[in-house]
Amino acid sequence: MFKLVTLEDTVRIPPDKFREPTEKVGYEQLKTKYEGLIDDQLGYVIAVIDVKAKPIGKIIHGDGATYHKVVFSLLTFYPQIQEIVEGEVVEVVDFGAFIRLGPIDALLHVSQLMDDFISYDERQGVLFGKETKRKLKTRDRTRVRITAVSLGHGGVLGKIGVTARQPFLGKIEWIKKSLEELKTKED
């Protein structure tokens, strides 16, 4: 789930940056500190936005810089187990497909793709069902449910497991076709 989180911090404005706007210098420092961070409470920090710095800072003895309180927002992505998300297939391999969900790729294992025997065509880079004739390839839009989350730490990306073996999950075209079939049955 994407979230906007508002935080407060203090930034150090070095003397050589006094002529620049405080928000600009604060943004640069916050961007370096937070963007790309993986945190247990925040999840994956994607971007720093809307920085508001106090115009008057404090000076600490022995340091020529000023320290300013800043209030800012972070755009974060924190995947939740059981959450239904949409993403794009970025890679297809013999054991499944990788789905881009925000800043990270989730694994859709072949066992979680559909109720069918699945084959992998390496030459075409396609997973396909034997009976259903459904195909999944790179750049296909898919809807999946998150089943496992490991955020990762220390700059190492974690892992996300997803499933498409439930009603109205999978490749978007498959879902549309299923809905049309249901509508036809009701009429």
C-alpha positions as CSV (number, residue, x, y, z in Angstrom):
1,M,0.0,0.0,0.0
2,F,1.3,3.4,-0.9
3,K,1.2,6.0,1.9
4,L,2.1,9.6,2.5
5,V,3.7,9.9,5.9
6,T,4.5,13.2,7.6
7,L,7.6,13.4,9.7
8,E,9.7,15.9,11.5
9,D,13.5,16.1,11.6
10,T,16.4,18.5,11.8
11,V,18.7,19.4,8.9
12,R,22.2,20.9,9.0
13,I,22.7,23.9,6.7
14,P,26.5,24.3,6.2
15,P,27.8,27.9,5.8
16,D,28.5,27.5,2.1
17,K,24.7,26.9,1.5
18,F,23.5,29.9,3.5
19,R,22.6,31.8,0.3
20,E,20.4,29.0,-1.0
21,P,16.8,28.5,0.1
22,T,16.5,26.5,3.3
23,E,13.8,24.2,1.9
24,K,16.0,23.4,-1.1
25,V,19.0,22.5,1.1
26,G,16.8,20.6,3.5
27,Y,15.2,18.7,0.6
28,E,18.6,17.6,-0.7
29,Q,19.7,16.4,2.7
30,L,16.4,14.6,3.5
31,K,16.5,13.0,0.0
32,T,20.0,11.6,0.7
33,K,18.9,10.4,4.2
34,Y,15.5,8.8,3.4
35,E,15.1,7.9,-0.2
36,G,15.8,4.2,-0.8
37,L,15.5,3.5,2.9
38,I,13.8,0.2,4.0
39,D,12.3,0.6,7.4
40,D,10.1,-1.7,9.5
41,Q,7.5,1.1,10.2
42,L,7.7,2.9,6.9
43,G,8.3,0.2,4.4
44,Y,10.1,1.3,1.2
45,V,10.7,5.0,1.1
46,I,10.2,6.2,-2.5
47,A,10.4,10.0,-2.3
48,V,10.7,13.0,-0.1
49,I,8.1,15.6,-0.8
50,D,6.6,18.9,0.6
51,V,9.6,20.0,2.8
52,K,8.8,23.0,5.1
53,A,11.8,24.3,7.1
54,K,11.7,26.7,10.0
55,P,13.4,29.9,8.8
56,I,15.3,30.4,12.0
57,G,17.8,27.8,13.0
58,K,20.1,27.1,15.9
59,I,23.9,27.3,16.0
60,I,25.9,24.8,18.0
61,H,29.2,25.9,19.5
62,G,32.2,24.9,17.4
63,D,30.1,24.4,14.2
64,G,29.5,27.2,11.8
65,A,26.3,25.5,10.4
66,T,22.8,26.2,11.4
67,Y,20.3,23.5,12.4
68,H,16.7,23.9,11.3
69,K,13.6,21.9,12.2
70,V,11.8,20.6,9.1
71,V,8.4,19.0,8.5
72,F,8.1,16.9,5.4
73,S,6.2,14.0,3.8
74,L,7.5,10.7,2.5
75,L,5.9,8.6,-0.2
76,T,6.2,5.1,1.0
77,F,5.2,1.6,-0.1
78,Y,4.4,-1.0,2.6
79,P,3.1,-4.2,1.2
80,Q,0.4,-5.9,3.4
81,I,-0.4,-9.6,3.5
82,Q,-3.8,-10.3,1.8
83,E,-3.6,-6.9,-0.1
84,I,-4.8,-7.1,-3.7
85,V,-2.5,-5.1,-6.0
86,E,-1.9,-4.6,-9.7
87,G,1.4,-4.7,-11.4
88,E,3.2,-5.4,-14.6
89,V,5.1,-8.6,-15.5
90,V,8.8,-7.5,-15.8
91,E,10.3,-11.0,-16.2
92,V,9.2,-14.5,-17.0
93,V,11.3,-17.5,-16.0
94,D,10.7,-21.2,-15.8
95,F,9.6,-21.1,-12.2
96,G,7.3,-18.1,-12.4
97,A,7.0,-14.4,-13.2
98,F,8.2,-11.3,-11.5
99,I,5.6,-8.6,-11.1
100,R,6.6,-5.0,-10.5
101,L,4.8,-3.6,-7.5
102,G,6.0,-0.1,-6.8
103,P,9.7,-0.2,-5.9
104,I,10.0,-4.0,-5.7
105,D,9.4,-7.0,-7.8
106,A,7.2,-9.8,-6.4
107,L,7.4,-13.5,-7.3
108,L,4.4,-15.1,-8.8
109,H,5.4,-18.8,-8.6
110,V,4.1,-21.1,-11.4
111,S,2.2,-23.0,-8.7
112,Q,0.3,-19.8,-7.8
113,L,-0.5,-18.7,-11.4
114,M,-3.6,-20.8,-12.3
115,D,-5.3,-24.1,-11.8
116,D,-3.8,-25.7,-14.9
117,F,-0.6,-27.5,-15.9
118,I,1.8,-24.7,-16.8
119,S,4.6,-24.9,-19.4
120,Y,7.4,-22.5,-20.0
121,D,8.4,-21.5,-23.5
122,E,11.9,-20.1,-23.1
123,R,12.2,-18.9,-26.7
124,Q,9.1,-16.7,-26.4
125,G,9.5,-16.0,-22.7
126,V,5.9,-17.2,-22.0
127,L,4.2,-19.2,-19.3
128,F,1.0,-20.9,-20.6
129,G,-1.7,-23.2,-19.4
130,K,-2.2,-26.5,-21.1
131,E,-6.0,-26.7,-21.0
132,T,-6.9,-23.0,-20.6
133,K,-4.5,-21.8,-23.3
134,R,-3.9,-18.7,-21.2
135,K,-0.5,-17.1,-21.7
136,L,1.5,-14.8,-19.4
137,K,4.4,-12.8,-20.8
138,T,6.4,-9.7,-20.1
139,R,4.5,-6.4,-19.9
140,D,1.2,-8.1,-19.1
141,R,-0.9,-6.3,-16.4
142,T,-1.8,-8.6,-13.6
143,R,-3.9,-8.4,-10.4
144,V,-2.5,-10.5,-7.5
145,R,-2.9,-11.0,-3.8
146,I,0.2,-10.6,-1.5
147,T,0.8,-13.8,0.4
148,A,4.3,-13.3,1.9
149,V,6.3,-10.2,2.8
150,S,10.0,-9.9,3.9
151,L,11.1,-6.2,3.7
152,G,14.8,-6.7,3.8
153,H,17.3,-4.6,5.7
154,G,20.6,-2.7,5.2
155,G,20.0,-1.8,1.6
156,V,19.1,-5.3,0.6
157,L,15.6,-5.6,-1.0
158,G,13.3,-8.0,0.6
159,K,11.0,-10.5,-1.0
160,I,7.3,-10.5,-1.8
161,G,5.3,-13.6,-2.7
162,V,1.9,-13.3,-4.5
163,T,-0.8,-15.5,-5.8
164,A,-3.3,-15.4,-8.7
165,R,-5.1,-18.6,-8.0
166,Q,-8.2,-17.0,-6.7
167,P,-11.3,-15.7,-8.5
168,F,-10.8,-12.4,-10.3
169,L,-7.0,-12.5,-10.0
170,G,-4.4,-13.0,-12.7
171,K,-3.8,-11.3,-16.1
172,I,-6.3,-8.4,-16.5
173,E,-7.6,-9.8,-19.8
174,W,-8.4,-13.1,-18.0
175,I,-10.4,-11.2,-15.4
176,K,-12.3,-9.2,-18.0
177,K,-13.2,-12.4,-19.9
178,S,-14.4,-14.1,-16.6
179,L,-16.6,-11.1,-15.9
180,E,-18.1,-11.2,-19.4
181,E,-18.8,-14.9,-19.0
182,L,-20.5,-14.3,-15.7
183,K,-22.6,-11.5,-17.2
184,T,-23.6,-13.8,-20.1
185,K,-24.7,-16.5,-17.7
186,E,-26.8,-14.1,-15.7
187,D,-28.7,-12.9,-18.9
